[in-house]
Structures are given as structure tokens and as C-alpha cells.
Amino acid sequence: MTVVCLLGEQGTDVQYELLSRETAREALMTYSFAEPFRNSLAVETVSLGAAVSLCNDLDWYLLRFVDQAIIREPSITSDEWLSRSLATAVRDEQIPPSKTGERLAIYGVVDGSPTEPMYVTRRANRMTFARSKKRLSSASRRMNSMNDHICLITVSLNSRRTFI
């Protein structure tokens, strides 16, 4: 099953915001909800196309209450997520599934919440750090320095996206 995970904007309760609005609630009512990360809402869909369609149906709400919509398609990768734009490009056959893992946003997870992403480029099993818009949060840097286990969320980005 394909999973859509909506990561809420800081300062909002994404589940409340989506489920308290009639149109969004109706679009989501056929799915079972999960909260894999703090302030998130995840649902399983039958395909990548259904996942992208759900995001399109919820677009008005995603723009207002969601920081990131990520999609995990097991036929592409079982342990990495796709950005919404990359999932759309794969669905529309603009990008082949084999070309989805080059540009990545890597989030640490601290106390159940994703940290600021670190942007990297993967080439031949090697990671190259790109200039990022944001730095890792201080909590994530502290965790790294203590060599504690950090759960990572890896999101493949659309290869047409450029780093700043």
C-alpha cells in the first residue's frame, strides 16, 4: 500500500485542522488514520496515483496547514519517501522510478517530531551535502554529537528542484 503522510505546519494541529473542515473530512473519511510523527496524519492508499489524487483533492488545506506532504510507494523504495512533486512526476511518467533517489532531504526525528531538513545529493552510494536553506536544529546537532540513535526520514526530491 502507498502511504501519504502530511507533516503539519509548526503551531498548527494538522489532524484537527483537516478533520474539522467538511470537505477535507469527506476526502479523508474512507481512510484509517495514523500519526507516525508528532503533528502528522498518514493514510494508506491503493496506488501512487490515488495518493497524488488525494493530495490534489486536499491542496487548499495542504497550502494552509501542512509543511510537507510525503508519499512512500513500496514499488519504488520501501524505506524512503517521495516529495509530492516527485510522486506527481513519477505518476505522470516524467521521471522514471529508478531516477528518484538522487536529491534528498534528510530529517532527523527528535521526540517524535521531524527536525529541519538537511539537503544532500546521492551519487554512487555517496552523499554530498548541498547548500541548504536551513541548518539542522540545535536538538538534532546535540543528538548527533552524543552519538544517540536518531530515526531518519529520507525524502527524495524532484530532480528539477534546485538548491539555494
SESE-6498 format. One line per field, with one value per atom (N, C-alpha, C, CB): residue number from 1; x, y, z. Coordinates in Angstrom, 3 decimals. Glycine has a CB too. Example, Ala and Ser with C-alpha at 12.3 -4.5 7.8 and 13.67 -1.06 7.14 Angstrom:
BEGIN
seq	c(1_1_1_1_2_2_2_2)
xx	c(13.190_12.300_13.200_11.308_12.850_13.670_12.900_14.084)
yy	c(-5.690_-4.500_-3.300_-4.473_-2.250_-1.060_0.030_-0.598)
zz	c(7.800_7.800_7.800_9.046_7.080_7.140_7.870_5.725)
This chain:
BEGIN
seq	c(1_1_1_1_2_2_2_2_3_3_3_3_4_4_4_4_5_5_5_5_6_6_6_6_7_7_7_7_8_8_8_8_9_9_9_9_10_10_10_10_11_11_11_11_12_12_12_12_13_13_13_13_14_14_14_14_15_15_15_15_16_16_16_16_17_17_17_17_18_18_18_18_19_19_19_19_20_20_20_20_21_21_21_21_22_22_22_22_23_23_23_23_24_24_24_24_25_25_25_25_26_26_26_26_27_27_27_27_28_28_28_28_29_29_29_29_30_30_30_30_31_31_31_31_32_32_32_32_33_33_33_33_34_34_34_34_35_35_35_35_36_36_36_36_37_37_37_37_38_38_38_38_39_39_39_39_40_40_40_40_41_41_41_41_42_42_42_42_43_43_43_43_44_44_44_44_45_45_45_45_46_46_46_46_47_47_47_47_48_48_48_48_49_49_49_49_50_50_50_50_51_51_51_51_52_52_52_52_53_53_53_53_54_54_54_54_55_55_55_55_56_56_56_56_57_57_57_57_58_58_58_58_59_59_59_59_60_60_60_60_61_61_61_61_62_62_62_62_63_63_63_63_64_64_64_64_65_65_65_65_66_66_66_66_67_67_67_67_68_68_68_68_69_69_69_69_70_70_70_70_71_71_71_71_72_72_72_72_73_73_73_73_74_74_74_74_75_75_75_75_76_76_76_76_77_77_77_77_78_78_78_78_79_79_79_79_80_80_80_80_81_81_81_81_82_82_82_82_83_83_83_83_84_84_84_84_85_85_85_85_86_86_86_86_87_87_87_87_88_88_88_88_89_89_89_89_90_90_90_90_91_91_91_91_92_92_92_92_93_93_93_93_94_94_94_94_95_95_95_95_96_96_96_96_97_97_97_97_98_98_98_98_99_99_99_99_100_100_100_100_101_101_101_101_102_102_102_102_103_103_103_103_104_104_104_104_105_105_105_105_106_106_106_106_107_107_107_107_108_108_108_108_109_109_109_109_110_110_110_110_111_111_111_111_112_112_112_112_113_113_113_113_114_114_114_114_115_115_115_115_116_116_116_116_117_117_117_117_118_118_118_118_119_119_119_119_120_120_120_120_121_121_121_121_122_122_122_122_123_123_123_123_124_124_124_124_125_125_125_125_126_126_126_126_127_127_127_127_128_128_128_128_129_129_129_129_130_130_130_130_131_131_131_131_132_132_132_132_133_133_133_133_134_134_134_134_135_135_135_135_136_136_136_136_137_137_137_137_138_138_138_138_139_139_139_139_140_140_140_140_141_141_141_141_142_142_142_142_143_143_143_143_144_144_144_144_145_145_145_145_146_146_146_146_147_147_147_147_148_148_148_148_149_149_149_149_150_150_150_150_151_151_151_151_152_152_152_152_153_153_153_153_154_154_154_154_155_155_155_155_156_156_156_156_157_157_157_157_158_158_158_158_159_159_159_159_160_160_160_160_161_161_161_161_162_162_162_162_163_163_163_163_164_164_164_164)
xx	c(0.838_0.000_0.886_-0.955_0.446_1.126_0.667_0.842_1.606_1.280_1.489_2.142_0.497_0.598_0.734_-0.661_1.764_1.957_2.002_3.263_1.140_1.056_1.694_-0.427_2.807_3.522_3.004_5.081_2.415_1.775_2.735_0.961_2.251_2.998_3.210_2.247_4.318_4.567_3.507_5.996_2.974_1.964_0.543_2.240_0.364_-0.986_-1.156_-1.249_-2.376_-2.698_-3.280_-3.708_-2.456_-2.856_-4.077_-1.705_-4.182_-5.350_-6.621_-5.168_-6.555_-7.720_-8.103_-7.437_-7.108_-7.388_-8.027_-6.103_-7.552_-8.107_-9.458_-7.141_-9.579_-10.804_-11.944_-10.520_-11.644_-12.702_-13.340_-12.143_-12.808_-13.351_-14.049_-12.237_-15.274_-16.153_-15.567_-17.480_-15.030_-14.530_-13.325_-14.152_-12.391_-11.222_-11.638_-10.200_-12.535_-13.018_-13.659_-14.037_-14.462_-15.100_-14.071_-16.109_-13.024_-11.975_-11.199_-11.016_-11.083_-10.296_-11.118_-9.574_-12.439_-13.262_-13.179_-14.673_-12.747_-12.667_-11.360_-12.819_-10.469_-9.150_-9.045_-8.042_-8.167_-7.791_-6.610_-7.438_-6.606_-5.561_-4.480_-6.159_-3.281_-2.157_-1.414_-1.202_-0.607_0.225_1.658_-0.305_2.391_3.749_4.737_4.262_4.463_5.308_4.395_6.190_4.945_4.138_3.591_4.969_2.330_1.635_1.645_2.269_1.275_1.170_-0.115_2.402_-0.475_-1.615_-1.212_-2.932_-1.304_-0.930_-2.101_0.310_-2.238_-3.265_-2.641_-4.502_-3.204_-2.772_-3.727_-2.701_-3.166_-3.968_-3.581_-3.766_-4.336_-4.100_-2.977_-5.362_-2.608_-1.591_-0.979_-2.193_0.091_0.734_-0.222_2.032_-0.973_-1.944_-3.013_-2.588_-3.499_-4.512_-3.925_-5.074_-2.656_-2.002_-1.871_-0.614_-1.432_-1.291_-2.668_-0.581_-3.673_-5.033_-5.575_-5.971_-5.305_-5.738_-5.085_-5.397_-3.782_-3.090_-3.680_-1.579_-4.015_-4.629_-5.989_-4.772_-6.769_-8.078_-7.952_-8.821_-6.878_-6.669_-5.787_-6.054_-5.473_-4.484_-4.737_-4.449_-5.969_-6.278_-5.854_-7.779_-6.105_-5.768_-4.269_-6.553_-3.652_-2.215_-1.439_-1.751_-1.867_-1.189_-1.263_-1.789_-2.315_-2.528_-2.018_-3.972_-2.084_-1.831_-0.713_-3.072_-0.189_0.782_2.124_0.275_3.174_4.528_5.043_5.476_4.766_5.300_4.344_6.720_4.003_3.255_4.248_2.038_4.429_5.384_4.649_6.535_5.164_4.488_5.504_3.808_5.134_6.007_5.335_6.300_5.992_5.498_6.426_5.418_5.961_6.830_7.430_6.067_6.792_7.364_8.576_6.302_8.727_9.881_10.957_9.463_10.589_11.511_10.685_12.496_11.151_10.390_10.812_10.538_11.948_12.448_12.665_13.729_12.282_12.391_11.046_13.498_10.837_9.602_9.874_9.051_8.829_8.918_8.242_8.264_8.813_8.096_6.851_9.004_5.905_4.669_4.957_3.678_5.834_6.119_6.822_6.980_7.700_8.374_7.384_9.552_6.506_5.493_4.593_4.644_4.260_3.440_4.187_3.037_5.470_6.273_6.408_7.658_6.554_6.626_5.279_7.031_4.208_2.875_2.623_1.797_3.056_2.855_3.912_2.859_4.777_5.842_6.831_5.236_7.023_8.022_9.398_7.626_9.399_10.636_10.458_10.974_11.415_11.289_11.543_12.283_10.886_11.082_12.547_10.270_13.344_14.753_15.581_15.361_15.047_15.779_15.315_15.628_14.659_14.064_14.969_12.830_16.081_16.847_18.091_17.223_18.199_19.430_19.471_19.607_18.431_18.388_17.501_17.848_18.027_17.338_17.235_18.048_16.184_16.056_16.033_14.746_16.944_17.024_16.641_18.452_15.608_15.101_15.502_13.553_15.998_16.114_14.763_17.228_14.551_13.319_13.715_12.441_13.341_13.663_12.349_14.572_12.157_10.922_9.681_10.827_9.786_8.653_8.400_7.456_9.176_8.969_10.138_8.795_9.856_10.944_11.681_10.397_12.993_13.816_13.851_15.259_14.595_14.800_15.561_15.583_15.259_15.937_17.362_15.150_18.148_19.486_19.403_20.609_19.851_19.741_21.043_19.385_20.919_22.096_21.824_22.468_22.911_22.840_23.532_23.497_22.862_23.436_23.898_22.397_25.161_25.735_26.597_26.567_26.302_27.073_27.289_28.435_26.173_26.190_27.030_26.705_27.217_27.948_27.054_29.294_27.043_26.232_27.100_25.563_26.606_27.264_26.307_27.671_26.770_25.915_25.770_26.479_24.547_24.254_24.077_22.985_24.207_23.880_22.412_24.208_22.097_20.697_20.115_20.562_18.805_18.099_18.140_16.650_18.164_18.088_19.157_16.676_19.546_20.506_19.756_21.482_20.464_19.854_19.532_20.785_18.462_18.097_19.154_16.699_19.214_20.213_19.980_20.184_18.718_18.442_19.036_16.929_18.928_19.476_21.000_19.020_21.632_23.092_23.537_23.591_22.788_23.125_23.037_22.210_21.977_21.812_22.964_20.461_23.369_24.473_25.759_24.662_26.013_27.254_27.297_27.441_26.115_26.078_26.083_24.847_26.107_26.062_24.853_27.311_23.747_22.497_21.857_21.530_20.988_20.263_19.275_19.534_19.285_18.331_17.602_19.036_16.310_15.496_15.521_14.026_15.714_15.766_14.590_17.063_14.091_13.097_13.842_11.833_13.917_14.591_13.541_15.594_13.545_12.567_13.304_11.747_12.980_13.556_12.824_13.452_13.604_13.051_13.024_13.866_12.209_12.139_13.486_11.000_14.063_15.416_15.490_15.917_14.345_14.353_14.463_13.096_14.299_14.386_15.835_13.770_16.115_17.477_17.651_17.836_18.839_19.161_19.627_20.218_19.290_19.703_20.940_18.588)
yy	c(-1.184_0.000_1.250_-0.004_2.256_3.546_4.374_4.291_5.030_5.825_7.304_5.391_8.099_9.563_10.053_10.220_10.846_11.413_12.930_10.866_13.582_15.041_15.554_15.530_16.249_16.808_18.224_16.807_18.468_19.744_20.890_19.623_22.079_23.315_23.472_24.557_24.059_24.334_25.308_24.901_25.030_25.903_25.554_27.303_24.497_24.046_22.604_24.178_22.179_20.778_20.243_20.603_19.580_19.199_18.285_18.517_17.363_16.482_17.275_15.374_18.169_18.999_19.856_19.899_20.513_21.420_20.688_22.108_19.502_18.772_18.143_17.699_17.554_16.826_17.735_15.805_18.991_19.916_20.631_20.943_20.413_21.048_20.008_21.758_20.320_19.326_18.708_19.961_19.517_18.993_18.079_20.148_18.497_17.668_16.398_18.449_16.526_15.361_14.341_15.799_14.817_13.904_13.212_14.662_13.925_13.320_12.260_14.398_12.430_11.514_10.416_12.295_10.517_9.626_8.152_10.059_7.813_6.404_5.746_6.275_6.515_6.002_5.844_6.932_4.930_4.827_5.754_3.343_6.463_7.444_6.865_8.685_7.354_7.050_8.359_5.937_8.386_9.559_9.074_10.341_8.826_8.289_9.261_7.885_10.552_11.585_12.565_12.310_13.300_14.293_15.295_15.013_15.663_16.615_16.179_17.991_14.926_14.417_13.614_13.549_13.340_12.489_11.636_13.334_10.320_9.413_8.504_8.577_8.214_7.293_6.390_8.069_5.185_4.261_4.357_2.811_4.414_4.426_3.212_5.756_2.938_1.729_1.888_1.335_3.113_3.302_4.695_3.090_4.878_6.188_7.219_6.114_6.822_7.726_8.169_7.067_7.227_7.572_8.501_6.298_8.299_9.155_10.584_8.594_10.729_12.056_12.712_11.961_11.930_12.469_12.969_11.407_12.221_12.664_13.993_11.603_14.102_15.376_16.503_15.245_16.211_17.235_17.646_16.721_16.679_16.991_17.874_15.699_17.680_18.414_19.647_17.501_20.007_21.053_22.352_21.346_22.832_24.077_23.993_24.393_22.857_22.655_22.427_21.466_21.739_21.491_22.804_20.568_23.722_25.017_25.793_25.845_25.609_26.378_25.706_26.657_24.385_23.699_22.658_23.043_22.340_21.249_21.798_20.168_21.416_21.828_21.004_21.693_19.710_18.800_17.628_18.296_17.316_16.099_15.124_16.380_13.976_12.981_11.674_12.762_10.929_9.717_8.584_9.942_7.433_6.252_5.217_5.659_4.897_3.916_2.708_4.522_1.562_0.401_-0.145_-0.681_0.065_-0.437_0.389_-0.427_1.584_2.431_2.251_3.922_2.415_2.196_1.969_3.410_1.063_0.750_1.586_-0.709_2.251_2.980_4.468_2.373_4.989_6.414_6.941_6.700_8.199_8.876_9.697_9.774_9.990_10.877_12.197_10.231_13.292_14.563_14.493_15.794_15.342_15.340_15.626_16.372_16.597_16.937_15.792_18.203_15.070_13.934_12.790_13.459_12.531_11.490_11.811_11.340_13.084_13.501_13.279_14.983_13.623_13.430_11.951_14.049_11.094_9.651_9.151_8.883_9.579_9.170_9.599_9.767_10.792_11.322_10.833_12.832_9.914_9.320_10.349_8.560_11.438_12.432_12.036_13.815_11.278_10.789_9.299_11.551_8.464_7.023_6.744_6.206_5.737_5.420_5.176_4.202_4.682_4.416_5.680_3.587_6.835_8.106_8.956_8.895_8.363_9.158_9.399_8.498_8.754_8.854_9.700_7.537_10.656_11.434_12.621_11.920_13.423_14.600_14.258_15.879_14.472_14.053_15.181_12.870_15.136_15.950_14.944_16.888_15.066_14.118_14.839_13.498_14.319_14.875_13.946_15.067_14.488_13.719_13.732_14.283_12.812_12.804_12.866_11.531_13.949_14.152_14.281_15.416_13.450_13.441_13.312_14.721_12.515_12.254_13.298_12.119_14.387_15.466_15.532_16.829_15.714_15.901_17.212_15.877_17.185_18.385_19.115_18.027_20.197_20.890_19.942_22.249_19.957_19.015_19.433_18.877_18.438_18.634_18.145_17.854_18.935_18.586_17.968_19.821_16.815_16.099_15.583_14.927_15.286_14.644_13.299_15.529_12.240_10.888_10.512_9.840_10.134_9.657_8.449_10.774_7.336_6.091_5.748_6.214_5.721_5.357_6.300_3.956_7.531_8.528_9.746_8.902_10.338_11.527_12.771_11.442_13.789_15.078_16.105_15.431_16.860_17.857_19.061_18.278_19.451_20.632_21.817_20.421_23.000_24.178_24.081_25.519_24.226_24.084_25.433_23.117_25.505_26.715_26.883_26.683_25.764_25.794_24.874_25.375_25.139_24.277_23.269_25.107_22.194_21.248_21.968_20.035_21.578_22.213_21.901_21.740_22.740_22.521_21.193_23.663_20.771_19.474_18.345_19.264_18.429_17.394_17.377_17.607_18.566_18.627_18.036_20.075_18.317_17.737_16.227_18.282_15.707_14.257_13.647_13.902_14.299_13.788_13.758_14.639_14.790_14.855_13.823_16.246_13.380_12.384_10.961_12.596_10.816_9.510_8.691_8.746_9.357_8.661_8.215_9.561_7.228_6.760_7.833_5.425_8.159_9.113_8.418_10.422_8.434_7.922_8.963_7.610_8.545_9.492_9.311_9.341_10.415_10.410_10.884_11.330_10.060_10.438_10.691_9.342_11.891_12.285_12.567_13.532_11.823_12.094_13.284_10.837_14.212_15.444_15.359_16.670_16.166_16.246_16.717_17.192_16.012_16.342_17.674_15.268_18.225_19.540_20.669_19.721_20.339_21.348_21.727_20.832_22.977_23.418_23.830_24.576_23.644_24.047_25.469_23.139_26.180_27.585_27.663_28.453)
zz	c(0.000_0.000_0.000_1.222_-0.693_-0.738_0.454_-2.081_1.118_2.300_1.996_3.513_2.355_2.281_3.712_1.552_3.986_5.319_5.190_5.991_5.930_5.928_7.211_5.800_7.083_8.235_8.473_8.001_9.625_9.915_10.083_11.131_9.740_9.979_11.481_9.387_11.859_13.257_13.766_13.465_14.932_15.516_15.121_15.133_14.331_13.983_14.437_12.451_14.591_14.849_13.550_16.073_12.745_11.394_11.392_10.687_12.341_12.364_12.651_13.415_13.617_13.923_12.712_15.149_12.120_11.006_9.830_10.551_9.509_8.370_8.684_7.926_9.863_10.180_10.638_11.246_10.941_11.357_10.168_12.334_8.995_7.796_6.933_6.995_6.571_5.945_4.673_5.621_3.781_2.510_2.732_1.565_3.570_3.863_4.587_4.704_5.541_6.298_5.352_7.388_4.396_3.443_2.550_2.580_2.156_1.331_2.106_0.817_3.427_4.256_4.932_5.304_4.897_5.713_5.332_5.632_4.137_3.748_4.187_2.247_4.791_5.182_6.691_4.679_7.104_8.516_8.736_8.926_9.858_10.137_11.034_10.781_10.838_11.726_11.957_11.116_13.007_13.304_13.515_14.573_12.405_12.540_13.177_11.193_13.066_13.660_14.374_12.579_15.330_16.025_15.012_17.123_15.195_14.327_12.862_14.456_12.637_11.273_11.134_10.905_9.911_9.619_8.417_9.336_8.570_7.487_7.149_7.871_5.865_5.383_4.322_4.806_4.193_3.154_1.978_3.689_0.771_-0.446_-1.282_-1.250_-2.333_-3.126_-4.144_-3.839_-4.482_-5.513_-5.404_-6.916_-6.159_-6.225_-6.820_-7.058_-7.831_-8.442_-7.468_-9.629_-6.646_-5.643_-4.587_-4.977_-4.241_-3.247_-3.766_-2.881_-5.007_-5.607_-5.757_-6.985_-6.148_-6.279_-4.945_-6.849_-3.874_-2.545_-2.194_-1.475_-2.441_-2.171_-3.008_-2.456_-4.258_-5.114_-4.571_-6.558_-4.087_-3.513_-2.269_-3.163_-1.523_-0.271_-0.442_0.759_-1.665_-1.927_-1.163_-3.391_-1.121_-0.418_1.046_-0.518_1.665_3.079_3.266_3.650_2.324_2.417_2.384_1.276_1.549_1.463_2.770_0.343_3.536_4.758_6.028_4.911_6.101_7.367_7.337_7.810_6.158_6.034_5.573_5.050_6.299_5.933_4.760_7.134_4.776_3.761_3.584_4.150_2.358_2.047_1.439_1.069_2.080_1.594_1.320_2.619_0.359_-0.101_-0.171_-1.490_0.415_0.338_-0.552_1.765_-1.647_-2.613_-2.573_-4.061_-2.030_-1.859_-3.158_-1.190_-4.301_-5.555_-5.990_-6.663_-5.428_-5.746_-4.684_-5.848_-3.418_-2.301_-1.037_-2.123_-0.216_0.997_2.193_1.333_2.110_3.281_3.046_3.731_1.903_1.639_1.157_0.600_1.381_0.978_-0.266_2.120_-1.009_-2.164_-1.811_-3.429_-2.286_-2.141_-3.015_-2.538_-2.731_-3.520_-4.987_-2.969_-5.260_-6.662_-7.388_-6.737_-6.697_-7.317_-7.548_-6.438_-6.593_-6.768_-7.966_-5.484_-8.115_-9.260_-10.572_-9.127_-10.600_-11.810_-12.164_-11.628_-11.167_-11.420_-11.940_-10.130_-11.309_-11.756_-13.208_-10.830_-13.559_-14.904_-15.897_-14.862_-15.463_-16.279_-16.818_-17.432_-16.088_-16.457_-15.930_-15.924_-14.845_-14.237_-14.000_-12.895_-14.432_-14.160_-12.675_-15.042_-12.116_-10.694_-10.312_-10.336_-11.239_-10.933_-10.746_-12.028_-11.115_-11.015_-9.843_-12.297_-8.836_-7.766_-6.566_-7.304_-6.452_-5.213_-5.255_-4.791_-6.184_-6.281_-5.328_-7.684_-5.283_-4.402_-3.207_-5.165_-2.017_-0.802_0.212_-0.181_0.982_2.187_3.333_2.166_4.254_5.368_6.647_5.488_7.289_8.541_9.670_8.498_10.755_11.976_12.666_12.900_13.579_14.362_15.831_14.055_16.500_17.903_18.666_18.108_19.670_20.465_19.576_21.312_18.521_17.654_16.585_18.468_16.587_15.606_14.630_16.319_13.344_12.378_12.635_10.940_12.438_12.576_11.238_13.053_11.180_9.907_8.981_10.105_7.682_6.776_6.446_5.493_6.130_5.592_4.144_6.441_3.192_1.782_1.303_0.936_0.652_0.167_-1.243_1.121_-1.941_-3.250_-3.128_-4.373_-3.610_-3.549_-4.948_-2.996_-5.016_-6.280_-5.981_-6.995_-6.636_-6.493_-5.019_-7.211_-4.263_-2.846_-1.989_-2.692_-2.443_-1.680_-1.517_-2.373_-0.341_-0.076_-0.173_1.317_-0.851_-0.933_-0.353_-2.406_0.604_1.239_0.333_2.604_0.107_-0.706_0.220_-1.588_-0.334_0.466_0.806_-0.289_2.054_2.456_2.816_3.640_2.718_3.105_4.612_2.608_5.313_6.768_7.338_7.264_8.541_9.225_10.076_10.094_10.445_11.371_12.668_11.630_13.288_14.552_15.604_15.024_16.632_17.681_18.380_18.701_18.494_19.120_18.297_19.290_16.999_16.136_16.217_14.686_16.236_16.363_17.688_16.237_18.780_20.074_20.024_21.162_19.409_19.315_18.525_18.657_17.411_16.613_17.432_15.354_18.211_18.961_20.087_19.526_20.549_21.620_21.071_22.491_19.735_19.092_19.503_19.403_19.817_20.109_18.810_20.910_18.930_17.759_17.322_18.053_16.058_15.501_14.372_15.004_14.429_13.337_12.229_13.803_11.003_9.897_8.962_9.131_8.453_7.396_6.151_7.741_5.144_3.913_2.847_3.460_2.282_1.278_-0.026_1.743_-1.070_-2.398_-2.994_-3.346_-3.525_-4.083_-5.599_-3.627_-6.206_-7.650_-8.164_-8.111_-9.127_-9.597_-10.307_-10.515_-10.675_-11.312_-10.290_-12.147_-9.038_-7.980_-7.781_-6.655_-7.610_-7.384_-5.930_-8.323_-5.432_-4.070_-4.058_-3.460_-3.009_-2.885_-2.047_-2.273)
